[in-house]
Amino acid sequence: MEEQSSTYTTPIQKITLEQIQTEGLILDIGGGGEGLVSRIGGTKVCAVDIRISEIREAQIHRPPSNWFVGDGQALCFQKNVFDVVTLWFSLGYMSDWSIKQKVLKGAHRVLGENGRLSILGSRIPESCERLIFWGHFTFPDGTISQIGYGVSGGQEQTLERITELLSDIGFKIRFQKDNNEWFEIQAVKI
């Protein structure tokens, strides 16, 4: 990480995105901005974002997803509706750990039996006031998108802390990988 007066900037992270294997519905929490999941999953995706401006930004790419303005802490969906829930780089925007917990509990509630949770997240050290994350994303169709985003630092968001929280909520970790600046978690509702 590069340090500039308590702002950490990551080197560009090369991330290859894969198809989301499911016949059912996908809920993408924090799905605005670049709309990564919507651009991959299309009509299967229900994308929720707290800001209409982020949804409008994602719609520039014209994904045929279903869009909802809403708060991940109070999801407007019934229990057991989705086969997959994604949080791709959205947990970092939730700087308070009680919010992360409420959102992940909501994800657990709306997932069906054996539903899958997919998290991509940046490591956010406690030692910085702000984190700037740079990602170079390659989509399954070969499209490339370079994205930079800034979030509040001081979160101590790590792979270990998120997996511990998921286990406490009732998820079983199926796969985890620490890529130093970012991490990947695949979990299942139990």
PyMOL commands that set and color helices and strands:
alter all, ss='L'
color gray80, all
select helices_A, chain A and resi 36-44+52-59+72-74+91-93+97-110+159-169
alter helices_A, ss='H'
color red, helices_A
select strands_A, chain A and resi 2-4+7-9+13-16+26-29+45-49+66-69+82-88+111-122+130-138+144-152+171-178+182-189
alter strands_A, ss='S'
color yellow, strands_A
deselect
rebuild
show_as cartoon
